[in-house]
Amino acid sequence: MREWLATLCCRIFHKSQTYWVIEFGGVLVSPSCPMNTYSKIADGLSAWLTFEQRCGRVNLFSESSLAHPLGQLLQYRYEGRVRAEVEHPVLAPFKTGAGQKPRIDFVVDGVGGMYDLVVETKWVSESPTLLRDVIRDIVRLDLLLGVHAREALFVLAGEKRTIARLFSHRQFQPHPQHLSSKHILPLGNHTKASVRFVPIPQFRRSLYVRVLKPYCGIPVSNSIRVERSGPFPRNASSKSHEVYLWRLIKHIQGPTFIPEAEYPELAPK
């Protein structure tokens, strides 16, 4: 009986090109509340990390290790429509010569030639390029949103104290002298914010030059609006693991820029 209810809880039905989630008791949750579904996926990933930690397998944690549990959670929610490591339809054509073309971690196939959901994941490591790589993934997702995908999610996971170090990075933090400045991604009391490339925020300029280098010649959104859910669990200890997710928001196609036109440092020498 419990297994049947769990299946009923997560079964997706197509209705007029939107998706309705049947919750317990048959109550329909409108697609205007997609974070409800996404938060459950993040919470499930958090539970898997806790289980693996209890089993003494923390030394095996990495970005690639997230693929199996996250793929299962997505498959449970979007049965039969999940694919992993799919070529990025915008970036792949720009990749010529040897080497693998840019790929998306997960896609959920939809109707009308669009993905219903695209997902990128990041494991929080000690890499010195971590913040750059996080924002690059946000841009990778935004390039798809509205044209190739209806929804886009960025999932961040790692040890709480390592995540705290990422969040304390001076270019992640608000500008100390600008009262209106915010974290580069929303945290704390803020659930929504924008990653703004144009006009150029000078105190993040050096970071954005590194972020945008792979996107020269490609129109990038002036500003990318995101909405946060998490952390999961809510009260993790410093040695426990957390999961955050940010959903990208794009109601209309906003203004774009060519990176090397706004950031001359990126122009070919």
Secondary structure in CASP SS format (residue, H / E / C, confidence):
PFRMAT SS
TARGET T0000
AUTHOR 0000-0000-0000
METHOD secondary structure of the structure
MODEL  1
M C 1.00
R H 1.00
E H 1.00
W H 1.00
L H 1.00
A H 1.00
T H 1.00
L H 1.00
C H 1.00
C H 1.00
R C 1.00
I E 1.00
F E 1.00
H E 1.00
K E 1.00
S C 1.00
Q C 1.00
T E 1.00
Y E 1.00
W E 1.00
V E 1.00
I E 1.00
E C 1.00
F H 1.00
G H 1.00
G H 1.00
V C 1.00
L E 1.00
V E 1.00
S C 1.00
P C 1.00
S C 1.00
C C 1.00
P H 1.00
M H 1.00
N H 1.00
T H 1.00
Y H 1.00
S H 1.00
K H 1.00
I H 1.00
A H 1.00
D H 1.00
G H 1.00
L H 1.00
S H 1.00
A H 1.00
W H 1.00
L H 1.00
T H 1.00
F H 1.00
E H 1.00
Q H 1.00
R H 1.00
C C 1.00
G C 1.00
R C 1.00
V H 1.00
N H 1.00
L H 1.00
F C 1.00
S C 1.00
E C 1.00
S H 1.00
S H 1.00
L H 1.00
A H 1.00
H H 1.00
P H 1.00
L H 1.00
G H 1.00
Q H 1.00
L H 1.00
L H 1.00
Q H 1.00
Y H 1.00
R H 1.00
Y C 1.00
E C 1.00
G C 1.00
R C 1.00
V E 1.00
R E 1.00
A E 1.00
E E 1.00
V E 1.00
E E 1.00
H C 1.00
P C 1.00
V C 1.00
L C 1.00
A H 1.00
P H 1.00
F H 1.00
K C 1.00
T C 1.00
G C 1.00
A C 1.00
G C 1.00
Q C 1.00
K C 1.00
P C 1.00
R E 1.00
I E 1.00
D E 1.00
F E 1.00
V E 1.00
V E 1.00
D E 1.00
G C 1.00
V C 1.00
G C 1.00
G C 1.00
M C 1.00
Y E 1.00
D E 1.00
L E 1.00
V E 1.00
V E 1.00
E E 1.00
T E 1.00
K E 1.00
W E 1.00
V C 1.00
S C 1.00
E C 1.00
S C 1.00
P C 1.00
T C 1.00
L H 1.00
L H 1.00
R H 1.00
D H 1.00
V H 1.00
I H 1.00
R H 1.00
D H 1.00
I H 1.00
V H 1.00
R H 1.00
L H 1.00
D H 1.00
L C 1.00
L C 1.00
L E 1.00
G C 1.00
V C 1.00
H C 1.00
A E 1.00
R C 1.00
E C 1.00
A E 1.00
L E 1.00
F E 1.00
V E 1.00
L E 1.00
A E 1.00
G E 1.00
E E 1.00
K H 1.00
R H 1.00
T H 1.00
I H 1.00
A H 1.00
R H 1.00
L H 1.00
F H 1.00
S C 1.00
H C 1.00
R C 1.00
Q C 1.00
F C 1.00
Q C 1.00
P C 1.00
H C 1.00
P C 1.00
Q C 1.00
H C 1.00
L C 1.00
S C 1.00
S C 1.00
K C 1.00
H C 1.00
I C 1.00
L C 1.00
P C 1.00
L C 1.00
G C 1.00
N C 1.00
H C 1.00
T C 1.00
K E 1.00
A E 1.00
S E 1.00
V E 1.00
R E 1.00
F C 1.00
V C 1.00
P C 1.00
I C 1.00
P C 1.00
Q H 1.00
F H 1.00
R H 1.00
R H 1.00
S H 1.00
L H 1.00
Y H 1.00
V H 1.00
R H 1.00
V H 1.00
L H 1.00
K H 1.00
P H 1.00
Y H 1.00
C C 1.00
G C 1.00
I C 1.00
P C 1.00
V E 1.00
S E 1.00
N C 1.00
S E 1.00
I E 1.00
R E 1.00
V E 1.00
E E 1.00
R E 1.00
S E 1.00
G E 1.00
P E 1.00
F E 1.00
P C 1.00
R C 1.00
N C 1.00
A C 1.00
S C 1.00
S C 1.00
K C 1.00
S C 1.00
H E 1.00
E E 1.00
V E 1.00
Y E 1.00
L E 1.00
W E 1.00
R E 1.00
L E 1.00
I E 1.00
K C 1.00
H C 1.00
I C 1.00
Q C 1.00
G C 1.00
P C 1.00
T E 1.00
F E 1.00
I C 1.00
P H 1.00
E H 1.00
A H 1.00
E H 1.00
Y C 1.00
P H 1.00
E H 1.00
L H 1.00
A C 1.00
P C 1.00
K C 1.00
END
